[in-house]
């Protein structure tokens, strides 16, 4: 049958545009900033960010915003007072994801598990050998966390892309070093990962 009718709430042609629902709020990110709305049409800017927003995620209450050279900011939905979560010299944070009670932060080709405010990077979970590698997707599965990325150009023209998997160590809080779950054929790029019932899509 035909899909249900949809209505355009707001136009945004920014290639980095991302939307997210946190409680009663619709959050919209693009290269000019991050804003929130309760009706989908009228937005209020979230202030206090430095750098260019490139990625965001939520744990259901708080919002985490990756801002490139600005690091990572966080705020509680409804309060909207931002604080610096990752404030490391020479940041290039390109990705942030929250899955399985873990905050993952991609700083170019390195992937980190972040559990609180930091001013120096902890030991990376993994640093890809390709300096152009970018982490861009993640989701939690049954016993595993899956993380995707690519290298070799912009997404869509990548020469290498793969999905990695990692799981908690015996302490139940620390993730182990990710290993490849599946490589993608040359020319194919992972864009997003999510869980549906017993499947990783």
Secondary structure, DSSP 4 states (H G I P E B T S, - for coil): -PPPP---------TT-EEEEETTEEEEEETTEEEEESSSSS-EEPPS--S---EEEESSSEEEEE-BTT-EEEEETTT---EEEE--TT--EEEEEEETTEEEEEETTEEEEE-S-BSS----SEE-SSTT-EEEEEEE-SS-EEEEEEESSSTTS-SEEEEEEE-B-TTSSPBPPPEEEEEPPTT-------EETTEE-
